[in-house]
Amino acid sequence: MAAPQPSESEPASPALGRSLLWPVAAVGLGFLLVYNSFDASAGVPPAPAVVSLPAAPASKAPSASESTGPRELPPSYPERISIKAIAVDAPFTSLAVGPSGQLEAPPADDPNLAGWFKDGATPGERGTSVVAGHVDTKTGPAVFLLLSTLEAGNTVDITREDGSVATFEVDSVETFSKADFPDERVYADKGTAQLRLITCGGVYDKKKKDYEDNVVVFAHLASSKSA
């Protein structure tokens, strides 16, 4: 949902709100609430405490109850995301945690760009892969503008560097308050290849210059093929 049109005296809001509070997976073990800002002039509150990224856990074979569905794929960087139901076709940029412990956001000057948290699982790999995108920018709608309209059964295709295409099926689309984000529920390692798509949503707070909520798409690996 794009931000409300500003008054003549108020500058337009950038993507995901000027004060961006992003929850981000920490390799399935620890969890981060990551604060970022595109404009230092915005009222910037202190960043919440974050945990250091732990080492990736040793892989283990899934139990019989976890092994339903396609076999997870080996690690491979994502190159492109396609969501036909909402006309998304966009390249990826990797997202990292900077020296301050905050997540680097996708560049705000490219509205058609998805960001992948590179210290988490790659899409299709065992674990929960996290992809974030802007809902709008200063110039208008962005890549995940219609993310909240996805429905269970819709599919997300991610083309990977190794030439494979991982297809994920949407399980649910939910909206959570940024003030009470359910980290463990969103990022828990379920023993299978999972995908989470995240953007901003809910009411746009003109005083904070930020959206109040996060929209999260829960999806699982449904199939894979060679590109």
N, C-alpha and C positions, 0 to 999 in steps of 0.2 A: 504494500500500500504506500503510495507516494505521500510525502509530507504535505500538509496543508500549504497553500500558496501564501507566501509571506506578505506582510504589509510593505508599503514603500520604504518604511524605515527599518525593516527587519531583513537581514540577508537570508538568502535561501539556505535550507538545511542541506548538508552533505549526506552521503550514503550512510544508511543505518543510523542516522542521527549523529550530531556532532560529538556527543559524549557516548561512546560506544562501549557497552558492557557485554562482552562475549564470554560465554562458558566454553571451555575447550578441553578436550580429552588429554590426559597425560599418560599415554601409552597404556591405558587400561588399568593403571594402579592408583595414581594420584589424580586429583582433579583441580582445574584452574578456573577461577573467574577472572577473565582478562579484561582490563580496561584499556581503551584506546581513544584517542581524540585526533581528529583531522584539523582542528583549529584551536590553537593555544589560547585564543581570546575567549573561548567558551568557558563557562564556569566549571572548571575541572576539579572534581573532588579527589581526595587521595585514592590511589589505586588500592583495591582490597589485597589482603595478604595472599600470596601465591605459594605453591609448593614447588620444589625443584623437580624436574623431570627425572624419574627413576630409570634405571636400566630396563630395557625390554625384558619381560619375563621369558623364561625358556618355554619353547612351544611344547604342548602336550597333546596327545591324541584325544579327540573329543569322545565323550561317553556315547553309549548307544542312543541315549535320549537326545544327544546334541548333534548326531551325525546325519540327520535327515536332510534332504536337499542336496545340491551339487557340492562337490569337493571344493574347498577354498583354493585360491590361486597362489602361486609364488609371488613374492613382492615385485612390484613394477610400478614406476611412477605413472600417475594419470596424465593424459594429454588433452582430453576433450570430454565434455559432458553434454549429453543430449537428453532432453525431456520433451517428447513430442506433445504431450498433453497441454503444455504451457509454452510451446514454441521456443524452448531454450536450446541453443547450440553455441557453446562457448568454450574457449580454451582455459587452461588452468595456469595459476601461478602458485608457487609453494608459499606457505605461511610458516614462519618460525617465531620462536620466543626470543625477543631481543635481550640485550644486556640488563635492561631494567626489570626483566621478568614479565614483560608485557608482550602480547602477540602482535606481530606486525600485520596490519590489515591489508587487504588487496588495494592496489592503487585506486584512488577515487576518480582519477581522470579517465579511466576505462570502465564504462558501465557494464560492458559485456565480458566480464571476467570472473571466474570462480576461483576461490582460494582453497587449497588443501593443506591441512595441518600435517607437515612433513615428518614430524616426530611421532606420529601415530601410525596406525596400520594403513597400508596402501589399499585403495578400493579393490575388493575381491580377495584380499588376504584375510586370514583368520584374525578376528578382532573387529573393533569398531573404527571405521574410517570417518573422519569429520571433514565436511565441505561447507564453507561459508561463502555467502555472496551478498552484495548490496541489494537493498530493496529499491533505493532511488539514489540519485546524486544531485549535485547542484543544478545539473542541466536537464534532469528528468528521470524517467523510469530506468531501472537497472535490471541486471540479469535475473534476480529472484523476486521480481515484483509480484508475480502470480503464484509464488510457492505455496501460499496458504490455501489455494484453490485445488491443490492436488487431492486425489481420493485414493482410498485403498484399492489396490489392483493396478494403478498406474505404474508405468515402468520408467526407470532411469538407466540410460546406457552410458558407460564410461569407457572410453577408448584408452588403452594403456600403452606404455612405451614398448612393451614386448610384442605389440601387434594384436593382442587379444582385446575383446570387448566384454566387459562384465555387465550383465543386466541385473538390476535390482528391482524388486517388486515392493511397492509402497504398502506398509502395514497400517500406518496411521499418520495423521497430521495433527499436531497439538500445539497449543499456545501456552507459554508459561511466563509468569512475571519475572523480570530480570532480578527483582529483589528476592525471589524465592525459587531459584532455578534448581530442578532436581538432578544434580550432577550425576549421581550414581545411576539413576534410572536411564539417563540419556547415554552415558559412556561405558556402562558395564560391559565387560567381555563375556558374551554369551556362549563362547566356544564355537561360534560360527562366524562367517563373514557378514558383517553388518555395515550399513551406511546411515549417516545422519547428515541431513541438509539443514542448515541453520541460516536464518535471516532475522531482521527485526519485524515487529508487527504491533498490533494493538493501537492504543491511543498515542498520538504524537503530543508530547508535552512541550509547549512553546517556551516555557520558562527554562526547562532543562535542555531544550533543543535536542531532544532524544525521544525515541519510541520507548514505551513502558514495558513492552513484552518481547519475547523471542518466539518465532515460529520454528518448530522442529518437525522435520519429516523423518519418520522411522521406516527403514527399509532393510530388506535382507537380500542376499545374493540368490537369484533365481536360476541363472544359467550363465554360461560363458561360451564364446566362440572366437575363432580367428577373425581378424578384421578383413 
